[in-house]
Amino acid sequence: MLSRVAAVALALSWSVAVAQPVPAGYPADYAQVIAAANKEGKVVIYSALDTKAAQPLIKDFSALYPGVKVEYADLNSTELYNRFIAEVASGQGSADVMWSSAMDLQVKLVDDGQALAYASPEVPKLPAWAVYKNQAYGTTFEPAVFIYNKRLVAADEVPQDHAAFARLITTRADKFKGKVTTYDIEKSGVGFMFVVQDSKYFPGMKDLEKGFGVASYRVYASTGNMLEKVSSGEHLLGYNVLGSYALVRAKKDPALGVVLPRDYTLVLSRVMFIGKQAKNPNAAKLWVDYILSVRGQKLIGSDVELFSIRNDVDAEYTAATLTKQLGPNIKPIPVSAEIVTYLDQKKRLDFLADWKATLAAGAAGK
């Protein structure tokens, strides 16, 4: 006969299971994943999305799966990568789920054998470029934009494409010297990845780099710093800023202007995978599937104020609305082996050395 304590525990576990039906369209045996996740009791997530921004997702996931506690740690993309590989190397275990805006670093971890293979039931609803080996998934659709101070930059000065940006900061050094900002590409994984992609799409990239030298540009490791500096007027222009943050702030900040470049707009997608050594792999599967689901994606495109990657989501910020606005000039960065090319140490160092040399030539007026 069951003891009173055991009977209560059994009743509670049964009630949780009853409250968590298998999502529509999922295989019937998904009930086993839910049951195993409840037994694990938690999911550990390392993310480049700050905890405050992620709260709507954490709260909703917890309501959907009350038996799974979310342990969420936010770090910048480079710190996240370094912490994960150090912890895995120590053999002590690390995050169950890695979720980062540094797409190339995420793909590198997959290629290094650090991800668990998992074919999410949500895969058919994702664009093909957002799925890598059934191990890593793009989860958002975030444009790289220009920002400017609306009070201090005249409407006819605002650059509408990359060539115009390069021309402005080169020819108007009197106004823009020390007033242009972008990511520190040595410290920001996202910033480095963006300029590598720029080199692919923008024939005048060298002119832009020289322009940064002419303008004595200022660099930061985070989007928030750039938004603050441009809004305050300390800087006037920002380059390759994450549009998901910039567009939301611009709605409330009359000083901040945002440009989606007309020649092409890069689009980043935060990449998520389950760690191969995950201690809570079933809970991790629940989290990944939730983030990719219509329910999770609707929150991403509304309360979280990023852009949903799915085309069947009704929200303010979605891939569909952005694609309608920009058409063929939108350039999503694929979750693929292609984006890890410049993570090879020699190629990366050569790229950075060439970048610095071009900046110096611009600063010297050569």
N, C-alpha and C positions, 0 to 999 in steps of 0.2 A: 504494500500500500504506500502511496506517495505521502511524504511528510507535508505538513501545511505549507512550509516555505517552498518546497519543490513544486507543489501544486500551484501556488501563486505565481512562481516564476514561469511555469509552463503556460499558465493562462495569459500572462503578460506577453510572452513571446508569440502565442497564438493570435492575440489581439493585434499585435504589431503586423504580423504576416497578413492578417485579414485586411488591415488598413492599407496594404501595399500591393495592390493587384499588379499583374504583369502589364506593362504599357501596351497600348493598342499597336498591333503589327509586329510585336516582338515574339520570338519563339517561346513556346509554352515552358520550356525548361529554364527560362530566365528566372522563374520563381526560385530555382536553386541558387542563382547568383545573389538574389535578394536575401535569402535565408542565410547564406554563407557570410554576406556582408554584415548582417545583423549580429552574427556570431563574432565576427572580427571586432565590431563595435566602434570603429573609427576609421577615418581616412586622413592621411597627412599630405598636405599640399604645399609645395614651394611655388611661389608665383611672383611675376614681375608687376602684377596688378595690385595696387595697394589695398590693404584690408578694408578701408572705409568704402572704396568703390565696389569691392566684391561683396559687401554685406547683403545686398538684396539676393544674390545668388546663394550665399551661405544660409541665409534665413529660410529661403524657399526650399532648398535641398533638405534642410533639417526638418521642415514641416512634412515633406514628402517621405523622408526616411528617418524618422525620429530615433531609430535604433543605432544610427551611425553618427558619431560625433565628428565634426569637422575641425581639424587642427590646421590652421592656415598661417603660413609665414610668408611675408612679402619682403623681397630684396630686389636690388637692381639686377639687370639681366646678367652682367658679368659676375657679380657676387653669387647669384643663384647657381650659375654653371660651376664656379670654383668650389662652392660648398658641396654640391652634389658629388662631384668627382672625388673630392677629398674624403667624404663620408663613405662612398662606395669602396674606395681603395682601403679604408681602414677595416672594412669587413663588419662594421657595426650597423649597417643599414642606413638608408636615407629616406627621401620622400617617396610616398606611394605614387604621387602624381607630380609631374613637372609641367609648368605652364608659363611660357616665356615669350616675350616679344622679340627676342633675339633668335629669329627663325633658323639662321645658319648654325648657331651653337646647338640648338635642339636637334637638328638633322644630324649634326656631327655625333651627338650622343647616341642617336639611333644607329648610325653606321658603325659606331664603336661597340655595338652590342649591348647597350645599356637599357633598351626598351623591351617591354613585354609585347609580344604579338597579340593583338586583340582586334577582331573585325567587329566594330560597333554596329548594332542594328540600324544606326542612323546613317551609315555610309552612303546608301543610295540617294540621300537627300543633299549630299555635299557636292560641290564642284570637284571634278576629277583632280585638279591641280592641288586641292587641299588635303589629299589623302596620300600618305607615304608608307608603302609596304604594310598597310594595315597595322602600323605601329605608332604613327604620329599623325595628328589631325590639326588642320587650320581651324580656328574657332571664331575669328573676327575678320573684319574687312575695313582696315583703317588707313585712310589716305595720308600721304606725306604732303604737307602744305607749306606755303610761305605765310608768314605773319608780318604785320606792320602796325605802327602806331598811327591811328587814324587822325589824331590831332596834329601830328608833326610831319607826316608824309602826305604830300598833296595827291589828290586823286589821279592826276596825270603822271605822277612819278611811280605809282604802284606797278611793279613788274607782273605781267600776266603769264610769262613763260620763262624757262630757264635762261634763254639767251638774253632776255630783257633784264633779268636779275643780274647776270654777269656784267652787262653793259652799264647798268645803273651804278653799281658799287665801284666800277672802274673809272667811269667818267665823272662821277660826283663825289670823289674822295674828300672834297672840302666839307661836304655835309655828312658823309657816312663813315668817315674814319673813326674807328673805335665804337661804331654804332651798329655793327652787323654781328649776328650770333648764329651759331649752329651747334650741333653735338660735338663733343670731344671724341673724335673717332678712335683715339687710343684707349679710352676708358668706357665708351658706350658701344656695346655690341650692335645695337640698333643703328646708331649713327654710322658705324663702319659699313654695315650691310647696305644702307641706303646709298652711300657714295659709290660703292662697288656697282650697284645697279644703275646709278646715274651714268657711270662710265660706259655702260652697255647701251643706253638709250640716247645720251646727249653728246653729239659730236663736238660741242664746244666746251667740254668739261675742263680742259686745260685753261681756257679763258676764265672760267668761273673760279678755279683754284687761284689763278694769278690775281683775280679780283679780290679774293679773300685776303691775299697778301697786301694788296694796295690799301684795302680798307682796315688793315690791322684787326681782323675779326676776333671775336671773343667766343670761347667755347665753354660748354657746360655738359655735365653727364646726364642731366635730367630735363625732361620737357617742362616741368614746373618752373624751373629757374628761368628758362627762356621766355615763357609766358609772362612772368612777373617783370622781367627786365624790359621787355618791349612795352608792356602795358604802362609801366611807370615813366617811360620815355628815356630811361638810361640807355637803352638800345632802340633803334628805329625799325630794324628788319630782322626777321628770323627765317632760316632756311631749313627745309626738310624736317619741320616740326610735326609731331604726331597730330593729325587732324582730329582724331577722336577727342582729344583733350582741348585743342584749340577752338573747335567749332562750338563746343559746349560752353566754354568760358566766354566766347565772343557774344553769345546770346545775352549774357548778363553784364558784360564789360564794354561800355561805349568807346573805350580807347583802343580796343583790339580789333584789327581787321584781319581777315583770312582770305587767301587766294588758293584755289585749286588750279594748278598750272594747266594752261590750255594745250601745250604741246604734248605732254604726257603727265599723268599723275601716278606715282608709285603707290601700291597698296600693300600694306603689311597685314599678316594674319598671325595672331598669337598662337603658337604651336603647343599642343598638349600631348603628352604620352605617359604611359604607366611604366614605372621603373621595373626593370627585370627582377630586381631583388626586393620588390615591394612586400612589406609584411602584411599588408591588407589589400591584396589584389582584387578581391571581389568588391570591396567598398570603393576601390579606385575605378572599377568598371562602372559602378553606379554613377559616380561623379562625372566621368567622361561622357557617358550616354546622356546624362542630364544636361550637361553644357551644350551638347550637340542637338538636343531635342528642340522641338518647337517651343516648349515651355521655357527652357533655359535661354534659347536664342531670343525669344520675345523680351525677356528681362535684359539681356545684353543690349538689345536695340532700343530699350526704353529706360528703365530705372538705372542701369549701369552706365548708360550713355556712351557705349562703344557702338560699332556697327555690326549687326547680325550678318553672318556669312551666308545664311540660307535665303533663298528667293521666295519661300512660302511663308514668310513671317510678316505679320502686320505690326509694325513699330515705327517710331520716328526715324531711327537711324538703321538703315539696311543696305545691303549690297545692291539690291534692286533699285533703290532710289538714287544711289550714287552712280550706278552704271547708266541709268536713264539720263542723268545730268551730264555725264562725261563721254558716254558712248565708247568708241574704239580707242580713245586716248587713255583709257584706264588700263594700268599695267599691274595686275596682281603679281606679287613675288611668289613663285611656286614653292610648295613644300617639296623640294626635290634635291637630289645630290648636286645639282648644278650650283646651288647657293653656298656650298661649303668650300669651293675652290680656293678662295682667298684666306681660308683658315689654316691652310698649309703654312707652317711657320716662315719658310723662306719667301713664299709669295706674299704673305701678309707684311713682312718686314720690308720687302722690296716696294710694295704698294705705298706703305707709310713713308719710306725714304723718298720716293718720287713725289709724293704729296707735299712733303716738307720742302723739297728742293724747288718745286713750282711756286709754293707760297713765298719762299725767300726771293725768288726771281721777281715775283710781282711786287714785293715790298721794296726791292731795289730798283724797280722801274725798268726791268729788262724784258 
